[in-house]
Amino acid sequence: MHEMTSRERVNTALNHREPDRVPLDIGGGQSTSLSVEVYEALAPMIGVTPAPAFLNKIFRVARLDETTLVRLGSDVRPITLRAPGRWSPPASEPGTLVDELGVKWRQAPYARGYYWEQATFPLAEATLADLDRFPWPDPDDPGRYAGLAEEVKALYHDTPYALMGDCGYKNHWEQVFTLLGMERALMAVIAEERFMHALLERVAAISMTVTRRFLEIVGPYLSVIRTSDDLATQRGPMMSPATYRRMIQPYHRRYFAAIKQHTDAKIFFHSCGNVIPLLDDLIEAGVEVLNPVQVAAFADPAAVKARYGDRLSFWGGIDTQLALPRGTPEEVREEVRLRIRQFGPGGGFVAAPVHNIQPDVPPENILAISQAVREFGRYL
């Protein structure tokens, strides 16, 4: 088989055919990149100076420079929404920031740096009437879309890479529990259905508008469009499948159908945890690619591939809980070999870390991922 371009490789895999080798994504999206600290640790090993840019500032996810992406062999590049032009963060005390939804975040230091943790929940005590008064983000802010056309056309025509679109406002349940707090959100899907649907409609209206405008510009050039809604813990879903179908799935179904009106890109859906009990419902709603494939939460990853592999592609799977932070480079190589053996046959697999690589991962292990995918990912 001839050597494919990165775009050909990813597109072939996502169409459930075997490319020349398993594609690799490190740095192509907000759930497959490096935290700032591990990026800084890796950079000297490959002779680069880390670029001071984020794919996601709150999660402290680095936007990798092109030299690093090439050195790691990543087949994917990100296309992301811009910052709004008519809004700027309000002043807040040192060590905090306020986002566009009015959520305050504060620095939570730890041994290797800090994370941002949520400090306020703007709608925790809200009533139906409060939803009308809330200062919702403006989805038509032109700053969000400035320069997107030029960037995506250059990446598509001048590089061989698959492009992953991320329009920022692409989740529903996550925004609900961010605004309400997890406790009220979980109770509201049972005890406050009218309020919950009113809130979800507000959230969905913003997502639909931003996504439509984003895809009108970049849709023809994308291989995948990244969507997200964390629906599970390590043990299982946050709500029963019946509750998901009643309260959340209608918004997913409507949103995914709208996406398909503007792009042929595959719908990439990110949810941490053990989402296996929801997979049939997610596929029915329109999900085509599952990320991050949190193998530590799956009792039998190979069985998941066997059951769903004809309807779903898997993007992720390289364990970040034990193998990457605690393993040796050789053990990481064996982890990659295992996941390729489990998810690779027949296509439908893009190798990537299970979520962003954190500062406790030795940079040697990141290089081991890259080397192992090249070595073990060839289709015969």
Secondary structure, 3 states (H helix, E strand, C coil): CCCCCHHHHHHHHHCCCCCCECCECCCCCCCCCEEHHHHHHHHHHHCCCCCCCEEECCCCEECCCHHHHHHHCCCEEEEECCCCCCCCCCCCCCCEEECCCCCEEEEEEECCEEEEEECCCCCCCCCHHHHHHCCCCCCCCHHHHCCHHHHHHHHHHHCCCEEEEECCCCCCHHHHHHHHCHHHHHHHHHHCHHHHHHHHHHHHHHHHHHHHHHHHHHHHHCCEEEEECCCECCCCECCCHHHHHHHCHHHHHHHHHHHHCCCCCEEEEECCCCCHHHHHHHHHHCCCEEECCCHHHCCCHHHHHHHHCCCCEEEEEECCCCHHHHCCHHHHHHHHHHHHHHHCCCCCEEEEECCCECCCCCHHHHHHHHHHHHHHCECC
